[in-house]
Amino acid sequence: MSENIFDKLVKERSNVLLDIIKQRRSVRKFNPEPVADTDVRTIIEAATMAPSATNSQNWRFIAIKSEDKRKELVCSIEEQIKEYSALITSQRAYNEFNAYSRFFTFFSSAPLVIAVIKTPYTSFSMRIMQRYGISPEALEAADMQGPSAAIQNMLLAAHALGYGACWMTGPLIAKDKLEKVLNINSPDHLIALIPVGKTEASPATPKRKPIDEIFETI
């Protein structure tokens, strides 16, 4: 029996989604071409569709389009790198740290950087347990999972719209300084920077672990 039109449409849409997931890459080189405001809103809207604990939606986002503000972020990171470098006594460790630290600031070439902020969330179960002096680590991680899902949605939406993007946590080496630049105050916390922009070419497919190595059925 041939599949009906509805089944065919569902299959086509599923294939499109899977293609987007498989084709997405972490992009680190960008063109200066601006990201359209409508596309920025679409990317943020995708983020808001992510699941979160008890639908708390414990996230907010800052779209950084100002070149001056991006430079200010870069300067903050470079200042922090110098401060940490001064504490390293091993020449080998110093060289390795400073060689890797260049990956903390490549977002400066992107026309758009999205700061992802985690806002407070404490689950009902956690509140009950804290009342009795119990604080299980498994529940403490709940507040991070929603914003992380939002980030993945942003990366997929950016790719679907024809942009490159990258999930960056390296800049958090200067978290306190970056939060001051972006006027992020406790109890909110900066958890990632996402550079977004057009790119000349997509990076090669990175090696992935075989499914049988990381999956089992019991």
N, C-alpha and C positions, 0 to 999 in steps of 0.2 A: 504494500500500500504506500503510495507516495505521501510525503509529509505535507500537511496543510500549510497555508500561508503564514499562520501565526507561529507554528513551530519553526518554519524557515526563518522568520524574522528574529525569533529568539536566538536561534543558532548563529545567525549572522552577527547579531549584537554581541553575543558571547565571544565569538571569534575576534571581533574588534577589540574588546576589552583585554583578552588574553594577549593579543598582538601588542597593545600598548604596554602591558606589564613586561613582556619579553623584550621589547625594543628600548625601553627606558634605560638611559645610562647616566652616570654621574659625570657632569660636564664641568670643566675647570677653565675653559677659555671662551670668552664671549666677544661678540661684536658690540659696538656702542649704540646700535639701533635701539631706540626706546621700546619698552613694553607698553602696549596700549592700555589705557586705564580700564577699558572694558575687560581686557584679558586678566588684569590684576584682580579685578573683582570676581571674575569667574574662578580663578585659582583659589581665592580666599573662600568663595562659596563652596568649592569642593572640599576645602578643609573643614568647614562647618558641618558637612555631611558625615564626618567620621563618627564612629561609636565612641562613647565615653561612659565611665562608671556612673550608673544611675542617671544617665543623660545630663551629667553635671556641666558638660561643655567647658571644662576648666582650662580655657585657652584664650589668648588674644594675640593679635598680630600687628606689627608695624611695617608698612611698606616704605623702604628707604630709597628714594629716587634722587635725593640731593647728592651731588658729587662731593660737596664740601663735608657733608655729614659722613659719607663713606670714608673720606680721607681722615676724618677725626677718629673713626673707629680703628682704621689701620694704625694711626699714630699711637693709639692706646695700646694696641696689641704689641707693636714694636717696642714701646716703652716697657711693657711687662716682660717681654723676651729679654731685654737688656738687664732688667732687675734680676731675673732668674739666672741668666748667664753669669752674672757676677758672683753667684753663690756656688757655681760648679767649680770644683777644684781639679777634677780629672780633665786633662786636655782632650782625651778621646770622647768623653761624655759631652764636653763643651762643643766639640766639632759635630757630633751626631745630633745634638739638640738644635744647634743653629742651622744645620743642613735641613732638618725636618721642619723647622719652624716656618719655612717659606710657604708651606701649605696652609698656614693659618690666615693668610691675607690675600689669597688670589681672588676673593670676592670683589676686590676693588675694581676689577675690570668689568664687572657686570653692571648693566644700566639699572637693575633693580635688585635690592637685597631685602628679603623678608625676615624680620626678627620674630621668632616664635617665643611667646611668653607663657609659662605655666602659671595658672592662678590656683589658689588654694582649693584643695578637696580632701575631705576626710570621710571615709565611708561610714555608714551606720554601724557596721560590725566593728570597725576600728574604734568608734566613739564609745561603744559599749565596753570593749576590752580595755581601753585606756582608763575607763572609770574604775576598773578593778586591777590596774597596774600591769596589764598585759599589752605588749606592743609587738605583734608578729611581723617579721620582715616582709612576708608575702603580701600582706595587706598594705604595707607602707608604700609599695611600688605602684599601687593602683592609680595614684594621681598623675603618674608619668605616662601611662599607657594611652590615655585619650589623646593628649597632644602629639604623641608619637604617631598614632594612627592618622591624625590630621596632617602631619608632615608628609606621610606617604601619599595621601590623597593629593596634596599640592604638587608633589613630584610627578604623579601620573597626569594630573590636569595640565601642568606646564608642558609635558611631552606631547599630550594630545593636541595642544594648541600650537605646536611647532617650536617650542622653546627648549633650551637646555637648562638644567638646574642641578644643584648638588646639596646634599644634607651635610652641613658643616657643624661640628662640635669643637674642632681645634681652637677656634677663636675664644672659646670659653676659658682658655688659659688666662685671659684678662677679663673674666666675667664681671668683677666688681667695677672695673673701669668702664666697660661697655654699658653696663646698666646705668652708670652715671651719665654717660653721653646720651643714652636713649630715654633718660628719666624714668627708669623702671625701679620701683621701690618695693621693699619687702611688705607683705609676704609673697609678692609676685617674683618670678625668677626667669631670667633669660635661659633658654635651653638649646637654642640652635639659631644659626643664620643660614638662610637659603638664598643663594645668588640665582638669579633668573635672567636669561637673555638668549638672543639668537646665537648660533654657533656655526662655524664653517663646516665642521664635520663631526659626526658622532664617533665617540671612542669605540675601540674594538670591544667585542663581547668578553667580559672577564670570565675566567674559569670558574665554574660552579661545581660544588660537590655533587657527586652522583646521588640521585634520590634514594637509592637503596642504602646509602651510607648514613643518611640522616632521618630515615623514615621506617617505621615498623607498625604492624598491625597486631594487636594482642586480643 
